[in-house]
Amino acid sequence: MLKRQQEDVTSARGQLGRSLDEIERRLMPGNVGKVASWWIRRQSKKHPIPFAIGGVALGGLIIGLLSWAAVSDDD
């Protein structure tokens, strides 16, 4: 009986280790970046107008911040 319980515990630990390895692999920055870029491409094809508006707004924000930093008297 005790031997069977030890085998069950060993098996459960092995399964837990494999599950944690899989979670770690899925959450690695490279993999998350691939999934995020895939999702953004898919959504931008389904809804191009909001993404175009967002892109223009983001570009304007970046240009505004760079312009502000260039003409600012704060050093």
DSSP file (Angstrom, degrees, kcal/mol; ACC not computed):
  #  RESIDUE AA STRUCTURE BP1 BP2  ACC     N-H-->O    O-->H-N    N-H-->O    O-->H-N    TCO  KAPPA ALPHA  PHI   PSI    X-CA   Y-CA   Z-CA
    1    1 A M     >        0   0    0      0, 0.0     4,-1.8     0, 0.0     5,-0.1   0.000 360.0 360.0 360.0 -47.4    0.0    0.0    0.0
    2    2 A L  H  >  +     0   0    0      1,-0.2     4,-2.1     2,-0.2     5,-0.2   0.876 360.0  54.0 -65.3 -38.3    2.7    2.5    1.0
    3    3 A K  H  > S+     0   0    0      1,-0.2     4,-2.2     2,-0.2    -1,-0.2   0.897 107.0  51.6 -62.9 -40.4    4.8    1.6   -2.1
    4    4 A R  H  > S+     0   0    0      1,-0.2     4,-2.2     2,-0.2    -1,-0.2   0.899 109.0  50.3 -64.1 -41.3    1.7    2.4   -4.3
    5    5 A Q  H  X S+     0   0    0     -4,-1.8     4,-2.5     2,-0.2    -1,-0.2   0.894 109.5  51.1 -64.3 -40.1    1.3    5.8   -2.7
    6    6 A Q  H  X S+     0   0    0     -4,-2.1     4,-2.5     2,-0.2    -2,-0.2   0.894 109.7  50.0 -64.5 -39.1    5.0    6.6   -3.2
    7    7 A E  H  X S+     0   0    0     -4,-2.2     4,-2.5     2,-0.2    -2,-0.2   0.898 110.4  50.5 -65.0 -39.6    4.6    5.7   -6.9
    8    8 A D  H  X S+     0   0    0     -4,-2.2     4,-2.7     2,-0.2    -2,-0.2   0.916 111.1  48.3 -63.4 -43.1    1.5    7.9   -7.1
    9    9 A V  H  X S+     0   0    0     -4,-2.5     4,-2.5     2,-0.2    -2,-0.2   0.920 112.0  49.1 -63.8 -43.8    3.4   10.8   -5.5
   10   10 A T  H  X S+     0   0    0     -4,-2.5     4,-2.0     1,-0.2    -2,-0.2   0.906 112.5  48.2 -62.2 -42.2    6.4   10.3   -7.9
   11   11 A S  H  X S+     0   0    0     -4,-2.5     4,-2.4     2,-0.2    -2,-0.2   0.913 111.2  49.8 -64.2 -43.2    4.1   10.2  -10.9
   12   12 A A  H  X S+     0   0    0     -4,-2.7     4,-2.5     1,-0.2    -2,-0.2   0.893 110.0  51.3 -64.0 -39.5    2.3   13.4   -9.7
   13   13 A R  H  X S+     0   0    0     -4,-2.5     4,-2.5     2,-0.2    -1,-0.2   0.898 109.6  50.4 -64.1 -39.9    5.6   15.1   -9.3
   14   14 A G  H  X S+     0   0    0     -4,-2.0     4,-2.2     2,-0.2    -2,-0.2   0.923 111.7  47.1 -63.3 -44.6    6.6   14.2  -12.8
   15   15 A Q  H  X S+     0   0    0     -4,-2.4     4,-2.4     2,-0.2    -2,-0.2   0.910 112.3  50.3 -63.2 -42.1    3.4   15.4  -14.2
   16   16 A L  H  X S+     0   0    0     -4,-2.5     4,-2.7     1,-0.2    -2,-0.2   0.911 109.6  51.1 -62.5 -42.9    3.7   18.7  -12.3
   17   17 A G  H  X S+     0   0    0     -4,-2.5     4,-2.1     1,-0.2    -1,-0.2   0.911 111.2  47.2 -61.3 -43.2    7.2   19.2  -13.5
   18   18 A R  H  X S+     0   0    0     -4,-2.2     4,-2.1     2,-0.2    -1,-0.2   0.894 112.1  50.6 -65.7 -39.6    6.2   18.7  -17.1
   19   19 A S  H  X S+     0   0    0     -4,-2.4     4,-2.4     2,-0.2    -2,-0.2   0.918 110.8  48.4 -64.6 -42.8    3.3   21.1  -16.7
   20   20 A L  H  X S+     0   0    0     -4,-2.7     4,-2.6     1,-0.2    -1,-0.2   0.883 109.9  52.5 -65.5 -37.7    5.5   23.7  -15.2
   21   21 A D  H  X S+     0   0    0     -4,-2.1     4,-2.2    -5,-0.2    -1,-0.2   0.905 110.2  48.4 -62.4 -41.1    8.0   23.3  -18.0
   22   22 A E  H  X S+     0   0    0     -4,-2.1     4,-2.2     2,-0.2    -2,-0.2   0.906 111.5  49.1 -66.4 -42.3    5.2   23.8  -20.6
   23   23 A I  H  X S+     0   0    0     -4,-2.4     4,-1.7     1,-0.2    -2,-0.2   0.926 111.5  50.0 -62.5 -44.3    3.9   26.9  -18.8
   24   24 A E  H  < S+     0   0    0     -4,-2.6     4,-0.4     1,-0.2    -2,-0.2   0.908 110.3  50.2 -60.7 -42.4    7.5   28.3  -18.6
   25   25 A R  H >< S+     0   0    0     -4,-2.2     3,-0.9     1,-0.2     6,-0.2   0.903 111.2  48.5 -63.4 -41.6    8.0   27.7  -22.3
   26   26 A R  H 3< S+     0   0    0     -4,-2.2    -1,-0.2     1,-0.2    -2,-0.2   0.789 111.7  49.7 -70.3 -27.2    4.7   29.4  -23.3
   27   27 A L  T 3< S+     0   0    0     -4,-1.7    -1,-0.2    -5,-0.2    -2,-0.2   0.351  78.4 123.0 -96.3   6.1    5.4   32.4  -21.1
   28   28 A M  S X> S-     0   0    0     -3,-0.9     4,-2.5    -4,-0.4     3,-0.6  -0.444  73.5-118.1 -65.1 141.4    9.0   33.0  -22.5
   29   29 A P  H 3> S+     0   0    0      0, 0.0     4,-2.6     0, 0.0     5,-0.2   0.845 112.1  53.9 -53.1 -39.7    9.2   36.6  -23.9
   30   30 A G  H 3> S+     0   0    0      1,-0.2     4,-1.8     2,-0.2     5,-0.1   0.913 112.0  43.9 -62.2 -42.0   10.0   35.3  -27.5
   31   31 A N  H <> S+     0   0    0     -3,-0.6     4,-2.3    -6,-0.2    -1,-0.2   0.900 113.1  50.5 -70.4 -41.0    6.9   33.1  -27.5
   32   32 A V  H  X S+     0   0    0     -4,-2.5     4,-2.6     1,-0.2    -2,-0.2   0.902 110.2  51.7 -63.2 -40.2    4.6   35.8  -26.0
   33   33 A G  H  X S+     0   0    0     -4,-2.6     4,-2.6    -5,-0.3     5,-0.2   0.895 108.9  50.1 -63.0 -40.9    5.9   38.3  -28.6
   34   34 A K  H  X S+     0   0    0     -4,-1.8     4,-2.3     2,-0.2    -2,-0.2   0.922 112.8  46.1 -63.1 -44.2    5.1   35.9  -31.4
   35   35 A V  H  X S+     0   0    0     -4,-2.3     4,-2.4     2,-0.2    -2,-0.2   0.913 113.7  49.2 -65.5 -42.4    1.6   35.3  -30.1
   36   36 A A  H  X S+     0   0    0     -4,-2.6     4,-2.6     2,-0.2    -2,-0.2   0.919 112.4  47.0 -64.7 -43.4    1.0   39.0  -29.6
   37   37 A S  H  X S+     0   0    0     -4,-2.6     4,-2.4     2,-0.2    -1,-0.2   0.891 112.1  50.9 -67.5 -37.1    2.3   39.9  -33.1
   38   38 A W  H  X S+     0   0    0     -4,-2.3     4,-2.3    -5,-0.2    -2,-0.2   0.930 112.0  47.5 -61.4 -44.6    0.1   37.2  -34.6
   39   39 A W  H  X S+     0   0    0     -4,-2.4     4,-2.8     2,-0.2     5,-0.2   0.911 111.8  49.5 -64.7 -43.0   -2.9   38.5  -32.8
   40   40 A I  H  X S+     0   0    0     -4,-2.6     4,-2.6     2,-0.2    -1,-0.2   0.922 111.4  48.9 -64.2 -43.5   -2.3   42.1  -33.8
   41   41 A R  H  X S+     0   0    0     -4,-2.4     4,-1.5     2,-0.2    -1,-0.2   0.925 113.4  47.7 -60.5 -43.6   -1.9   41.1  -37.5
   42   42 A R  H  X S+     0   0    0     -4,-2.3     4,-1.6     1,-0.2    -2,-0.2   0.927 114.4  45.1 -63.4 -45.7   -5.1   39.1  -37.3
   43   43 A Q  H  X S+     0   0    0     -4,-2.8     4,-2.6     1,-0.2    -1,-0.2   0.869 109.5  55.1 -68.6 -35.7   -7.1   41.8  -35.6
   44   44 A S  H  < S+     0   0    0     -4,-2.6    -1,-0.2     1,-0.2    -2,-0.2   0.815 108.3  49.6 -69.2 -27.9   -5.7   44.5  -37.9
   45   45 A K  H  < S+     0   0    0     -4,-1.5    -1,-0.2    -5,-0.2    -2,-0.2   0.851 114.7  44.2 -74.6 -34.4   -6.9   42.5  -41.0
   46   46 A K  H  < S+     0   0    0     -4,-1.6    -2,-0.2     1,-0.2    -1,-0.2   0.840 130.9  22.3 -76.5 -33.4  -10.4   42.1  -39.4
   47   47 A H     X  +     0   0    0     -4,-2.6     4,-1.2    -5,-0.1    -1,-0.2  -0.633  69.2 161.4-134.9  73.4  -10.7   45.8  -38.3
   48   48 A P  H  >  +     0   0    0      0, 0.0     4,-2.3     0, 0.0     5,-0.2   0.836  68.6  60.4 -70.1 -32.2   -8.3   47.9  -40.3
   49   49 A I  H  > S+     0   0    0      2,-0.2     4,-2.6     1,-0.2     5,-0.2   0.951 105.5  44.9 -65.0 -51.0   -9.9   51.3  -39.6
   50   50 A P  H  > S+     0   0    0      0, 0.0     4,-2.6     0, 0.0    -1,-0.2   0.891 114.9  49.8 -60.5 -36.4   -9.5   51.3  -35.8
   51   51 A F  H  X S+     0   0    0     -4,-1.2     4,-2.4     2,-0.2    -2,-0.2   0.881 110.4  49.9 -69.7 -35.8   -5.9   50.1  -36.2
   52   52 A A  H  X S+     0   0    0     -4,-2.3     4,-2.4     2,-0.2     5,-0.2   0.925 112.6  47.2 -65.9 -43.7   -5.2   52.9  -38.8
   53   53 A I  H  X S+     0   0    0     -4,-2.6     4,-2.6     1,-0.2    -2,-0.2   0.926 113.3  48.6 -62.5 -44.6   -6.6   55.5  -36.5
   54   54 A G  H  X S+     0   0    0     -4,-2.6     4,-2.6    -5,-0.2    -1,-0.2   0.885 110.8  51.1 -63.1 -38.7   -4.6   54.1  -33.6
   55   55 A G  H  X S+     0   0    0     -4,-2.4     4,-2.6     2,-0.2    -2,-0.2   0.907 111.2  47.0 -65.2 -42.1   -1.4   54.1  -35.7
   56   56 A V  H  X S+     0   0    0     -4,-2.4     4,-2.6     2,-0.2    -2,-0.2   0.917 113.4  49.0 -65.2 -42.9   -1.9   57.7  -36.7
   57   57 A A  H  X S+     0   0    0     -4,-2.6     4,-2.3     2,-0.2    -2,-0.2   0.915 112.4  47.7 -63.7 -42.8   -2.6   58.7  -33.1
   58   58 A L  H  X S+     0   0    0     -4,-2.6     4,-2.5     2,-0.2    -2,-0.2   0.918 111.9  50.1 -64.5 -43.1    0.4   56.9  -31.8
   59   59 A G  H  X S+     0   0    0     -4,-2.6     4,-2.6     1,-0.2    -2,-0.2   0.916 111.0  49.3 -61.1 -43.3    2.6   58.4  -34.6
   60   60 A G  H  X S+     0   0    0     -4,-2.6     4,-2.6     1,-0.2    -1,-0.2   0.892 110.3  51.1 -62.2 -40.3    1.3   61.9  -33.7
   61   61 A L  H  X S+     0   0    0     -4,-2.3     4,-2.6     2,-0.2    -2,-0.2   0.926 111.4  47.0 -62.7 -45.4    2.0   61.3  -30.0
   62   62 A I  H  X S+     0   0    0     -4,-2.5     4,-2.5     2,-0.2     5,-0.2   0.932 113.9  47.1 -63.5 -46.1    5.6   60.2  -30.7
   63   63 A I  H  X S+     0   0    0     -4,-2.6     4,-2.5     1,-0.2    -1,-0.2   0.908 112.8  50.5 -62.8 -41.4    6.2   63.1  -33.0
   64   64 A G  H  X S+     0   0    0     -4,-2.6     4,-2.6    -5,-0.2    -2,-0.2   0.916 111.3  47.3 -62.5 -44.3    4.7   65.5  -30.4
   65   65 A L  H  X S+     0   0    0     -4,-2.6     4,-2.4     2,-0.2    -2,-0.2   0.912 113.4  48.0 -65.1 -42.2    6.8   64.1  -27.6
   66   66 A L  H  X S+     0   0    0     -4,-2.5     4,-1.8     2,-0.2    -2,-0.2   0.908 113.5  47.9 -64.9 -40.7   10.0   64.3  -29.7
   67   67 A S  H  X S+     0   0    0     -4,-2.5     4,-2.0    -5,-0.2    -2,-0.2   0.916 111.5  50.0 -64.8 -42.9    9.2   67.9  -30.8
   68   68 A W  H  X S+     0   0    0     -4,-2.6     4,-1.2     1,-0.2    -2,-0.2   0.909 111.0  49.1 -61.7 -42.7    8.4   68.9  -27.2
   69   69 A A  H  < S+     0   0    0     -4,-2.4    -1,-0.2     1,-0.2    -2,-0.2   0.846 110.6  52.2 -65.8 -32.9   11.7   67.4  -26.1
   70   70 A A  H  < S+     0   0    0     -4,-1.8    -2,-0.2     1,-0.2    -1,-0.2   0.866 117.8  34.6 -72.7 -36.3   13.6   69.2  -28.8
   71   71 A V  H  < S+     0   0    0     -4,-2.0    -1,-0.2    -5,-0.1    -2,-0.2   0.496  90.5 114.7 -98.7  -3.3   12.2   72.7  -28.0
   72   72 A S     <  -     0   0    0     -4,-1.2    -3,-0.0    -5,-0.2    -4,-0.0  -0.405  58.5-147.8 -68.9 141.9   12.0   72.3  -24.3
   73   73 A D        +     0   0    0     -2,-0.1     2,-0.4     2,-0.0    -1,-0.1   0.516  66.3 109.7 -86.3  -6.3   14.3   74.6  -22.3
   74   74 A D              0   0    0      1,-0.2    -2,-0.1    -5,-0.0     0, 0.0  -0.572 360.0 360.0 -73.5 124.1   14.7   72.0  -19.5
   75   75 A D              0   0    0     -2,-0.4    -1,-0.2     0, 0.0    -2,-0.0   0.367 360.0 360.0-122.7 360.0   18.2   70.5  -19.5
